[in-house]
Amino acid sequence: MASANEPGEIRVIVEDVMGNQSVCYKFRSDSAINAGKSPDGVLANLTVDKQVKVGLAGPIATGGSKIRLFAKLDAADGIDASDCVIQVPITEDNGTQRVLNGTDFGFTVDLPAATPADNLIELGTGYTILQGARCRVGSADKTVPIVISIEDDTA
């Protein structure tokens, strides 16, 4: 479905098993973090060299911790989950880097058109770190880009 970038604030948060939260990244959704937007679920800018690369941020996430994704919209609107592109790198203790996507975060259902502005809304249910695992949000060598393109439903 046709879409347009939804302006607002994006936060990537690590929450430990006690419920303590640490903000790892905070960006504007209409900044370079969206890699040129993603109408119809396809990044407009597919060249990695023009995408934002960030280092490690936030605390070490251990088993049972969650990496959560939030949006605070500038205006009341809906979000079309199928048009969004989410790529959040994590680095495991052994140096392995992987990328979490919308499905990993449990973000597969659209947000309704009446989603209020200026409230933190969780996109999905969060990604839970497996027991015994340790990782940090970000790319240890700054080679893996982060992309968070949230799109409204315009058609």
RAHUMO-V100937 format. One record per helix or strand of 3 or more residues. SS is the DSSP state (a for helix, b for strand). FROM is the first residue (numbers start at 1). TO is the last residue. Records with the same first field share a line. If there is no record, write none. Layout:
SS=FROM-TO ; FROM-TO
This chain:
b=3-5 ; 8-15 ; 21-28 ; 57-62 ; 66-73 ; 77-79 ; 85-92 ; 97-100 ; 111-115 ; 120-122 ; 134-137 ; 147-149 ; 151-153
a=32-34 ; 39-41 ; 48-50 ; 81-83
